[in-house]
Amino acid sequence: MEHGWCLLANRWGTRASVRRAFATVSRLGDGVFWYLLMAAIVLADGIEGLQASLHMALTGATALMLYRHLKRWTRRPRPFAADVRIRALVAPLDEFSFPSGHTLHAVSFTVVALAYYPLLAPLLVPFAVAVAASRVVLGLHYPSDVLAATAIGGALASGSLWIGSALALA
């Protein structure tokens, strides 16, 4: 069933306007959007913004190590590598599919940023959802890669917030 969803999403992505939109979102999700957000937070909120941005950066670095380890361990082929009918509509950043690093980062950055700045939800939540969807539409991930990355990113960010609050209380 999941394979069928991949095929359907990828066919939708072959439309030029859809492909361009999701490729742009995916490219921004590579880090550009998050780095700009961190810089804007520091500029807008000074020391408090720096604290939030450092928290996001540390969570992001942890997410990077975690998802790279998981990809090497699971070695799940990308959808376009498993089915010739699915096309990679942009070049993948690495060889394996599980979990989606873009989604893991989007969710973890969003959760941490919203803990500090809940008013950013109307911007960050739709962007994180679009990043996750882009990975399936572009033929780079299965829906389960994205769902697992959402859970991992949420747990990672929540854990980092819990640790941060415990350290602040100590």
Rosetta blueprint (number, residue, H / E / L):
1 M L
2 E H
3 H H
4 G H
5 W H
6 C H
7 L H
8 L H
9 A H
10 N H
11 R H
12 W H
13 G H
14 T L
15 R L
16 A H
17 S H
18 V H
19 R H
20 R H
21 A H
22 F H
23 A H
24 T H
25 V H
26 S H
27 R H
28 L H
29 G H
30 D H
31 G H
32 V H
33 F H
34 W H
35 Y H
36 L H
37 L H
38 M H
39 A H
40 A H
41 I H
42 V H
43 L H
44 A H
45 D H
46 G H
47 I H
48 E H
49 G H
50 L H
51 Q H
52 A H
53 S H
54 L H
55 H H
56 M H
57 A H
58 L H
59 T H
60 G H
61 A H
62 T H
63 A H
64 L H
65 M H
66 L H
67 Y H
68 R H
69 H H
70 L H
71 K H
72 R H
73 W H
74 T H
75 R L
76 R L
77 P E
78 R L
79 P H
80 F H
81 A H
82 A H
83 D L
84 V L
85 R L
86 I L
87 R L
88 A L
89 L L
90 V L
91 A L
92 P L
93 L L
94 D L
95 E L
96 F E
97 S L
98 F L
99 P L
100 S L
101 G H
102 H H
103 T H
104 L H
105 H H
106 A H
107 V H
108 S H
109 F H
110 T H
111 V H
112 V H
113 A H
114 L H
115 A H
116 Y H
117 Y L
118 P H
119 L H
120 L H
121 A H
122 P H
123 L H
124 L H
125 V H
126 P H
127 F H
128 A H
129 V H
130 A H
131 V H
132 A H
133 A H
134 S H
135 R H
136 V H
137 V H
138 L L
139 G L
140 L L
141 H L
142 Y L
143 P H
144 S H
145 D H
146 V H
147 L H
148 A H
149 A H
150 T H
151 A H
152 I H
153 G H
154 G H
155 A H
156 L H
157 A H
158 S H
159 G H
160 S H
161 L H
162 W H
163 I H
164 G H
165 S H
166 A H
167 L H
168 A H
169 L H
170 A L
